[in-house]
Amino acid sequence: QVQLVESGGGLVQAGGSLRLSCAVSGRTFTRYGMGWFRQAPGKEREFVAAIIWSSGSTNYADSVKGRFTISRDNAKNMVYLQMNSLGPEDTAVYYCAAGVGAGAYSGLYAYWGQGTQVTVSS
């Protein structure tokens, strides 16, 4: 089992920044890829970014490339999503997930956090 707890969401003005955190615990979580997904009201959950815990290799959705950065802290067992130049289109519930690899398909991820709300005002 892997446990994931997100934090860091909130309300921010367009053009602003937020950093989301995901506390990771459980057995052998370092074997997993870690991903961030988001789901806006009335829309399907979509891939945002992912990182391979062991190597640090990353993968991003085109919509966030150059604005968002995913990282992990091995010592603290944390995964982060730094979000810059936020726009109203980034408003969603953001979920941390653990799974196989760093792909964009949500079915690859077996473990999910409870989500944290990000709201960007225009």
Backbone as a ProteinNet text record, in pm:
[ID]
protein_1_A
[PRIMARY]
QVQLVESGGGLVQAGGSLRLSCAVSGRTFTRYGMGWFRQAPGKEREFVAAIIWSSGSTNYADSVKGRFTISRDNAKNMVYLQMNSLGPEDTAVYYCAAGVGAGAYSGLYAYWGQGTQVTVSS
[TERTIARY]
82.5	0	85.8	38	102.4	-1.3	36.2	-54.5	-5.8	-98.7	-68.6	-157.1	-96.4	-172.7	-126.6	-218.6	-186.7	-212.6	-142.2	-165.2	-114.1	-149	-96	-191.4	-309.8	-406.2	-459.2	-532.6	-590.1	-638.2	-664.4	-712	-597.3	-578.2	-470.2	-519.3	-464.7	-501.2	-428.1	-487.3	-424.2	-284.3	-191.1	-52.4	28.5	-39.1	28	82.9	133.9	198.5	147.2	153.4	125.7	219.5	249.2	323	240.9	208.7	138	239.2	202.8	287.8	210.9	283.8	224.3	315.6	265	339.2	315.6	424	417.2	466.1	393.4	436.7	389	445.9	406.8	523.8	498.2	603.1	647.2	776.5	839.9	788.8	747.6	694	799.3	926.5	1031.5	1042.1	969.9	968.3	866.7	789.3	679.3	714	630.4	624.5	519	539.8	447	387.9	258.8	193.4	103.8	78.5	-23.6	-128.2	-252.4	-366.3	-456.5	-547	-643.5	-778.5	-881.4	-1017.1	-1096	-1137.3	-1219.6	-1367.1	-1454.1	-1597.3	-1651.7	-1719.3	-1779.9	-1684.3	-1558.4	-1458.6	-1397.1	-1335.6	-1268.1	-1134.3	-1088	-957.9	-850.4	-755.2	-651.2	-512.6	-420	-280.7	-217.9	-134.7	-62.3	88	142.3	286.6	315.8	433.8	474.4	625.8	672.6	815.6	844.4	953.7	998.8	1078.4	1033.9	1096.6	1246.3	1285.1	1424.9	1517.5	1473.9	1562.9	1541.3	1422.8	1391.3	1343.9	1330.7	1279.1	1137	1106.1	975.8	898.9	770.4	679.7	572.9	538.1	442	335.9	217.7	115.6	155	118.6	154.9	100.2	-15.2	-81	-6.9	84.5	154.2	304.4	355.6	499.9	548.7	658.8	714.9	655.6	545.1	481.1	485.8	471.9	469	597.4	639.9	757.1	726.6	748	731.5	869.4	874.3	1001.1	972.7	1078.3	1061.8	1180	1152.8	1255.1	1267.7	1376.9	1394.1	1401.9	1466.4	1485.5	1354.7	1265.7	1140	1022.8	1046.3	937.2	822.4	859.6	761.3	772.8	660.5	655.6	588.8	641.8	592.4	548	456.2	418.2	421.3	525.4	536.6	460.6	363.1	278.3	295.1	342.2	362.9	273.4	257.7	177.2	39.9	-23.3	-153	-260.6	-352.5	-466.9	-595.8	-709.5	-837.1	-856.5	-794.6	-807.7	-737.7	-658.1	-588.9	-672.8	-786.4	-875.1	-924.4	-900.8	-937.3	-902.6	-948.1	-897.5	-775.1	-666.1	-541.7	-517.1	-482.9	-461.9	-319	-262.6	-134.7	-162.4	-78.2	-100.7	32.2	28.8	146.9	114.7	206.2	179.2	303.1	280.6	389.6	435.8	561.6	615.2	571.1	576	540.3	451.2	361.8	275.1	157	84.1	-29.7	-161.6	-162.7	-285.9	-315.8	-431.9	-463.8	-472	-500.7	-509.4	-378.5	-267.2	-136.2	-113.8	-198.8	-177.6	-275.7	-218.6	-301.5	-341.6	-265.7	-289.4	-311.9	-410.1	-449.9	-468.5	-435.6	-466.4	-608.4	-644.1	-781.9	-806.5	-701.2	-713.3	-705.1	-662	-656.4	-705.8	-790.3	-853.9	-761.3	-750.4	-679.9	-779.5	-793.3	-884.7	-807	-814.4	-743.2	-846.2	-841.6	-937.2	-880.2	-968.5	-924.2	-924.5
-119.9	0	124.7	223.9	354.7	458.1	546	651.5	785.6	864.2	993.4	1100.7	1211.4	1322.7	1451.2	1516.5	1642.2	1761.3	1869.2	1996.4	2108.1	2231.3	2345.9	2413.5	2357.1	2421.9	2550.9	2625.3	2750.1	2837	2963.1	3062.3	3154.9	3174.7	3260.9	3338.4	3456.5	3537.2	3486.6	3512.8	3475.8	3536.6	3456.9	3499.7	3462.8	3417.2	3382.5	3241.5	3201.8	3071.2	3000.7	2869.5	2785	2665.7	2610.1	2485.1	2381.3	2274.9	2163.3	2062.7	2002.6	1901.2	1771.4	1661.6	1529.4	1451	1421	1339.4	1192.5	1119.9	980.7	888.3	781.8	682.7	545.6	443.9	307.9	227.2	102.5	10.6	32.2	35	35.4	143.6	257.3	360.2	414.4	397.8	449	369.8	261.3	186.5	242.7	338.2	386.4	512.2	537.7	668.6	749	877.5	965	1064.1	1078.8	1167.8	1268.6	1375.1	1473.6	1475.3	1466.2	1477.2	1587.9	1632.7	1732.4	1706.3	1752.7	1737.6	1864.3	1927.5	2047.5	2006.9	2091.5	2059.6	2026.9	1914.8	1875.9	1818.7	1800	1747.8	1619.3	1544	1422.7	1456.6	1361.6	1379.6	1377	1468.4	1476.2	1475.9	1423	1414.9	1553.2	1578.1	1704.1	1680.9	1598.9	1575.4	1448	1391.2	1270.6	1266.5	1189.2	1175.2	1032.5	977.3	846.4	869.5	807.4	836.3	806.8	694.8	652.8	736.2	769.3	838	988.1	1033.5	1175	1214.5	1118.4	1150.3	1202.6	1302.1	1368.3	1362.3	1386.6	1387.9	1493.1	1573.5	1681.2	1680.3	1723.1	1750.9	1877.3	1882.1	1998.2	2127.5	2119.7	2239.8	2304.7	2231.7	2287.3	2297.8	2248.3	2254.8	2398.6	2418.6	2551.5	2632.8	2586.8	2658.1	2578.5	2447.7	2361.7	2279.7	2251.9	2168.3	2066.2	1939.1	1833.5	1796	1770	1731.3	1640.9	1575.4	1495	1515.7	1497.2	1510.3	1374.3	1306.7	1171.4	1169.9	1268.8	1271	1291.9	1370.4	1404.8	1320.4	1235.7	1154.8	1242.1	1345.2	1440.7	1454.1	1478	1512.2	1648.4	1732.5	1869.1	1898.5	1993.4	2046.6	2198.3	2258.3	2403.6	2454.3	2541	2590.2	2741.1	2785.5	2927.1	2973	3102.3	3161.2	3095.6	3084	3016.5	3098	3027.2	3089.5	3023.7	3085.2	3026.2	2883.6	2850.9	2715.6	2611	2654.3	2561.1	2529.2	2594.3	2567.2	2423	2349.9	2208.1	2153.3	2032.8	1955.8	1879.9	1893.4	1829.8	1707.3	1596.6	1470.3	1421.8	1370.5	1302.2	1153.2	1084.3	942.3	868.9	741.5	655.4	537.1	507.3	397.5	349	283.4	223.2	322.7	359.2	449.9	593.2	671.3	813.4	850.2	760.9	784.7	872.1	908.9	998.5	926	796.6	720.4	695.8	740	731.4	587.6	494.5	354.6	294.5	362.2	314.9	338.5	420.6	464.2	393.3	318.3	237.1	310	410.6	479.3	628.1	683	821.7	891.9	1020.7	1102	1153.5	1233.8	1283	1407.6	1470.6	1587.9	1718	1821.8	1956.1	2054	2147.4	2240.3	2356.1	2383.4	2502	2586	2711.8	2802.8	2926.1	2956	3069.8	3171.6	3289.7	3394.5	3482.1	3529	3611.9	3758.4
0	0	0	-68.2	-71.7	-31	59	103.9	49.9	3.3	-57.7	2.5	43.1	99.9	34.1	-37.2	-105.7	-14.4	-43.5	23.6	-67	-30.3	-101.8	-197.8	-214	-301.8	-241.2	-322.2	-272.7	-386.3	-351.6	-447.3	-485.1	-614	-661.3	-782.2	-801.8	-918.1	-1041.9	-1155.8	-1282	-1290.2	-1337.5	-1344	-1221.6	-1118.6	-994.4	-994.2	-877.2	-861.9	-737.4	-742.6	-627.1	-632.8	-515.5	-511.2	-436.2	-504.6	-443.6	-388.9	-277.4	-215.6	-201.7	-209.7	-191.3	-98.2	20.1	115.9	83.1	68.1	23.2	133.3	158.3	256.1	212.1	275.2	242.9	193.5	170.2	130.4	-13.6	-34.4	-166.2	-260.9	-207.6	-296.1	-390.8	-355.9	-443.4	-573	-584.8	-709.4	-807.5	-764.8	-845.3	-923.2	-1020.9	-1080.8	-1007.2	-998	-928.7	-1027.6	-1023.1	-1117.8	-1051	-1122	-1084.8	-1195.9	-1154.4	-1244.4	-1194	-1278.5	-1233.5	-1297.4	-1229.3	-1279.9	-1253.7	-1362	-1353	-1352.8	-1300.4	-1297.1	-1435.3	-1446.5	-1573	-1674.8	-1634.2	-1728.1	-1673.5	-1763.3	-1721.7	-1655.7	-1574.6	-1512.1	-1620.6	-1609.7	-1710.8	-1648.9	-1724.5	-1683.4	-1681.7	-1581	-1572.4	-1585.4	-1498.8	-1497.6	-1420.5	-1445.8	-1374.2	-1363.9	-1266.1	-1243.9	-1197.9	-1246.9	-1200.2	-1073.2	-963.8	-835.5	-837.6	-894.3	-885.9	-973.6	-1094.1	-1187.3	-1194.9	-1158.9	-1172	-1310.6	-1400.5	-1534.5	-1524.8	-1608.1	-1599.3	-1730.5	-1718.8	-1832.9	-1804.6	-1904.9	-1884.9	-1994	-1956.9	-2056	-2131.9	-2259.2	-2340.8	-2282.3	-2219.6	-2168.2	-2052.3	-1989.1	-1873.2	-1893.7	-2005.8	-2031.3	-2027	-1956.7	-1943.8	-1830.9	-1772.6	-1661.7	-1531.8	-1541.2	-1423.4	-1416.2	-1294	-1272.4	-1163.8	-1194.5	-1095.4	-1042	-911.5	-850.4	-731.5	-681.9	-563.2	-470	-342.4	-239.3	-171.8	-201.2	-148.4	3.6	60.2	205	279.6	219.1	286.2	238.6	139.1	82.2	33.7	-41.6	-90.8	-242.4	-304.7	-446.5	-456.3	-543.9	-555.3	-698.9	-708.6	-838.9	-826.8	-882.3	-885.4	-1006.8	-981.6	-1089.2	-1102	-1216.2	-1243.5	-1358.6	-1369.4	-1477.1	-1486	-1372.4	-1367.4	-1436	-1498.9	-1563.9	-1517.6	-1545.3	-1503.8	-1553.9	-1665.4	-1720.8	-1635.3	-1540.7	-1450.6	-1326.7	-1313.5	-1199.8	-1204.2	-1095.1	-1089.7	-951.9	-927.4	-814.3	-864.5	-793	-832.3	-744.2	-810.2	-742.3	-761.2	-655.4	-659.6	-675.9	-754.2	-778.4	-788	-753.5	-763	-852	-943.2	-1034.3	-1105.1	-1215.7	-1292.7	-1398.8	-1395.7	-1495.5	-1473.7	-1578	-1571.2	-1688.9	-1720.7	-1834.6	-1803.8	-1909.6	-1896.9	-1873.5	-1885.6	-1870.4	-1723	-1677.9	-1535.5	-1486.5	-1576.7	-1538.1	-1493.1	-1520.4	-1475.8	-1326.9	-1267.6	-1130.4	-1036.5	-941.9	-853	-725.8	-691.3	-564.1	-590	-517.5	-538.1	-404.5	-403.3	-288.1	-293.8	-196	-186.6	-269.8	-314.8	-400.3	-323	-392.3	-335.3	-440.4	-397.2	-489.9	-523.9	-651.5	-700.7	-778.2	-738.7	-805.8	-849.7	-979.1	-1035	-1080.9	-1022.9	-1058.6	-1168.7	-1254.6	-1367.6	-1332
[MASK]
++++++++++++++++++++++++++++++++++++++++++++++++++++++++++++++++++++++++++++++++++++++++++++++++++++++++++++++++++++++++++

